Amino acid sequence: MAPQLEGIVQGVVKVYDPRTGIGIIVCDDGRSEVLLRAGSLHGSIFRTLRQGQRIVFDVDDSTGRAFAHTVRIGSDGY
């Protein structure tokens, strides 16, 4: 069973396809992955993401699967 994620989470972009807007983020806990779905960057300063980029985001797991939204620039001291 995957750990429950809630609130503000920080992680690194593992994969991102700018054509589809879909990607995967590896959370800093090293055990969790969160999906980026098309539209996740709406309202964000980002137009695209790159592999290895550090980001901070909110998690929506109301569907039973964790999805990122409200993506922001990450840092070591968020």
C-alpha positions as CSV (number, residue, x, y, z in Angstrom):
1,M,0.0,0.0,0.0
2,A,1.4,3.4,-1.0
3,P,1.9,6.0,1.7
4,Q,-0.9,8.6,2.0
5,L,0.1,12.0,0.6
6,E,-1.6,15.2,1.5
7,G,-0.9,18.9,1.6
8,I,2.1,20.5,0.1
9,V,4.6,18.0,-1.3
10,Q,8.0,18.4,-2.9
11,G,9.5,16.2,-5.5
12,V,11.4,15.8,-8.8
13,V,10.0,15.4,-12.3
14,K,10.8,11.8,-13.4
15,V,9.1,12.0,-16.8
16,Y,7.1,14.7,-18.6
17,D,5.6,14.7,-22.1
18,P,4.9,18.3,-23.2
19,R,2.8,17.2,-26.1
20,T,0.3,15.4,-23.8
21,G,0.9,17.3,-20.5
22,I,1.2,13.9,-18.7
23,G,4.1,13.1,-16.4
24,I,5.3,11.5,-13.2
25,I,6.8,13.1,-10.1
26,V,9.0,11.2,-7.6
27,C,8.2,12.6,-4.1
28,D,11.1,13.4,-1.8
29,D,10.1,10.5,0.5
30,G,11.5,8.3,-2.3
31,R,8.6,5.9,-2.1
32,S,5.8,7.8,-3.7
33,E,5.1,8.8,-7.3
34,V,2.4,11.3,-8.2
35,L,0.9,11.7,-11.6
36,L,0.7,14.9,-13.6
37,R,-2.2,14.9,-15.9
38,A,-3.1,17.2,-18.8
39,G,-4.1,20.5,-17.3
40,S,-2.0,20.2,-14.1
41,L,0.0,23.2,-15.1
42,H,-3.0,25.5,-15.6
43,G,-2.7,28.5,-13.3
44,S,1.0,27.7,-12.8
45,I,4.0,29.8,-13.8
46,F,5.2,26.8,-15.8
47,R,4.4,26.1,-19.5
48,T,6.4,22.9,-19.5
49,L,8.5,20.8,-17.1
50,R,11.8,19.0,-17.6
51,Q,13.2,15.8,-16.2
52,G,15.0,16.3,-13.0
53,Q,13.3,19.6,-12.2
54,R,12.5,20.2,-8.5
55,I,8.9,21.3,-7.9
56,V,6.4,21.8,-5.1
57,F,2.8,20.9,-5.6
58,D,-0.5,20.1,-3.9
59,V,-1.9,16.5,-4.1
60,D,-5.4,15.4,-4.9
61,D,-6.0,11.8,-4.0
62,S,-9.8,12.0,-3.8
63,T,-10.0,9.4,-6.7
64,G,-7.8,6.9,-5.0
65,R,-4.8,7.8,-7.1
66,A,-2.5,10.8,-6.3
67,F,-2.5,13.6,-8.9
68,A,-0.4,16.8,-8.7
69,H,-1.9,20.3,-9.0
70,T,-0.9,23.9,-8.2
71,V,2.7,23.2,-9.4
72,R,5.3,25.7,-8.2
73,I,9.1,26.0,-8.2
74,G,10.7,23.7,-5.7
75,S,13.7,24.4,-3.4
76,D,15.6,22.8,-0.6
77,G,13.7,24.8,2.1
78,Y,10.1,24.9,0.9
